[in-house]
Amino acid sequence: MAYPRATVKQSDLTKYFKAAQAAGYERPRVVIHPDGRVVIEAVEDEGTAGNPCDVLLK
């Protein structure tokens, strides 16, 4: 059985990432839905929060 054609090409994803970074998103997240929709989300930088138990050790 053959694989289905990709809904989004790698070159398209590269364009999406570069456009999102040019718009000021530091860490864009691209979500590709099975129906072909592409959603670009801004991911908040959580910093180096690490494990919640690290607070107890300080």
C-alpha positions as CSV (number, residue, x, y, z in Angstrom):
1,M,0.0,0.0,0.0
2,A,1.4,3.4,-0.9
3,Y,1.7,6.3,1.6
4,P,-0.7,9.2,1.1
5,R,0.6,12.5,-0.2
6,A,1.7,14.9,2.4
7,T,-0.8,17.7,3.1
8,V,2.1,20.2,3.8
9,K,5.5,20.1,2.3
10,Q,8.7,20.7,4.2
11,S,9.4,23.8,2.2
12,D,6.0,25.2,3.3
13,L,6.8,24.5,6.9
14,T,10.2,26.3,6.6
15,K,8.3,29.3,5.1
16,Y,5.8,29.3,8.0
17,F,8.6,29.1,10.7
18,K,10.6,31.9,9.0
19,A,7.5,34.1,8.7
20,A,6.5,33.5,12.4
21,Q,10.0,34.4,13.6
22,A,10.0,37.5,11.4
23,A,6.7,38.5,13.1
24,G,8.4,38.3,16.5
25,Y,7.5,34.9,17.7
26,E,10.5,33.4,19.4
27,R,9.3,29.8,19.5
28,P,6.4,29.3,17.0
29,R,4.5,26.1,17.2
30,V,3.0,24.7,14.0
31,V,0.1,22.3,14.3
32,I,-1.0,20.4,11.2
33,H,-4.5,19.0,11.3
34,P,-5.6,15.9,9.3
35,D,-7.9,17.9,7.2
36,G,-4.9,20.1,6.0
37,R,-5.4,23.1,8.2
38,V,-2.2,24.7,9.5
39,V,-2.2,26.6,12.7
40,I,0.7,28.7,13.9
41,E,0.7,29.3,17.7
42,A,2.9,31.5,19.9
43,V,4.4,29.4,22.7
44,E,5.1,31.3,25.9
45,D,8.7,30.7,27.1
46,E,8.4,28.9,30.4
47,G,12.0,29.6,31.2
48,T,13.9,27.1,33.2
49,A,11.2,26.3,35.7
50,G,12.3,22.6,35.9
51,N,10.8,20.4,38.5
52,P,8.3,22.0,40.9
53,C,10.1,20.2,43.8
54,D,13.2,22.3,43.1
55,V,11.6,25.1,45.0
56,L,11.8,23.0,48.2
57,L,15.5,22.4,47.7
58,K,16.4,26.1,47.5
